């Protein structure tokens, strides 16, 4: 299988790792990397992550067979506007965003419809680091990638994007945009919000003077609050429709916990903690 | 230095590790372990964690120079009631509980006053495992131990318990009971509650069907929800006076976050996340 020319828009950790993996596995003829500046593109070239670097968006996409958007969520719409005039009709269009509703809305707005070539994708891979220097050619091996094809998506497009991810070792699964965004809100985006709010509270309750008394529980629980602030702003805004009801539900649980503690309802507390623990202990990862 | 006979009430992970460490460092003449049943005591004897096993509380404490309570928080008061008639007046009394207000209240209730021999202590060491089989003779090396002496505590008692912990490699620090309980509520107890509530929410929003989509962020954030339900019930109840105001403050923050998300106030979100990240990134541990 060869997917022809693949153009990656944004050669950071995910875009870079994907280009590198595709090259390693011979999945395509050519990997073109598009970026705003030469610096990270030259780094990507010297690492062997891409075959060709482009800072001209038209040149980057006009001969592409697949275009992969690997830029921050809030940057996707303006890039789609700028590339639209140069994008071949048959070119497959996919992305690697953590929220799917936003990119689908952006494509619908820019194209006036959902083109049959659109196959939104989300590789569930580590996001702690960033930038092409953190890229790895094995980042997606045995990692889950969720595709969220739309009713308008063609079977051929879906099949080819599936092959693309499988060629780099990923395990591909399909679900609806809504199911994806709800699942990721619950498993990833919402805990990030909770961790950020927790650190905000610590800042108000003593701040860094408390850190010497923090142990391994704190270390692990709060690690995700060290994440990229702008990226999490984008994810939160894009996925707010899934996140808002979770915030409300969690607030109600806080009320119930407050009452149970205040009334010293030990059995209720223990039962809550047991159920939480039982679900947590089913996690294998 | 020798502290004479040290009796450890409850030979689990912490009590067992402390006995083992004291023996290894020659900090005392004799380590007696008290437990309700022979089984874990025999295990402790065979591991060399204690010198002598006792299931008779009177025999365990009547010749002791130091008694260390290393039992669950909710068990302390009844043990104090039972040992009180046999405890020598000069015997130092300390503990290893995660909350200090409860043990101080229990001692005051059982003794009718705070004796000058009381030196509450809290070694901040890993609690993920439990039982004497998880004990280690180096568990406290370079680990922080907080002592919370009372106004009634004698200088000699404080000095000897300080020496006890320093002899096993711990870094000893003193603070008030209230300061300790507030600091630990913020750095340890409150995040446990948040993690338990998060798993409760996941249980209501899809439960185990969501776990396949959970990555390393989930893994670390929710790890502490796998903790010992009864122990965390005890800690929560004992430290409720510090925890309840944190629950209220956090709920207010959830309200503010809800509004910021609902109104798409991207700058406010990014600023919140940045401040949270900056504090988190000051953590060294």
Interface residues (C-beta under 8 A of the other chain):
Chain A: X124 X125 X126 X127 X128 X144 X146 X182 X183 X184 X186 X187 X188 X190 X191 X192 X193 X194 X195 X196 X197 X198 X199 X200 X201 X202 X203 X204 X205 X206 X207 X208 X210 X211 X212 X213 X214 X215 X216 X217 X218 X219 X220 X221 X222 X223 X224 X225 X226 X227 X229 X230 X232 X233 X236 X237 X240 X243 X244 X246 X247 X248 X249 X250 X251 X253 X254 X255 X257 X258 X261 X262 X264 X266 X269 X270 X272 X273 X274 X275 X276 X277 X279 X280 X281 X282 X283 X284 X285
Chain B: X124 X125 X126 X127 X128 X144 X146 X182 X183 X184 X186 X187 X188 X190 X191 X192 X193 X194 X195 X196 X197 X198 X199 X200 X201 X202 X203 X204 X205 X206 X207 X208 X210 X211 X212 X213 X214 X215 X216 X217 X218 X219 X220 X221 X222 X223 X224 X225 X226 X227 X229 X230 X232 X233 X236 X237 X240 X243 X244 X246 X247 X248 X249 X250 X251 X253 X254 X255 X257 X258 X261 X262 X264 X266 X269 X270 X272 X273 X274 X275 X276 X277 X279 X280 X281 X282 X283 X284 X285
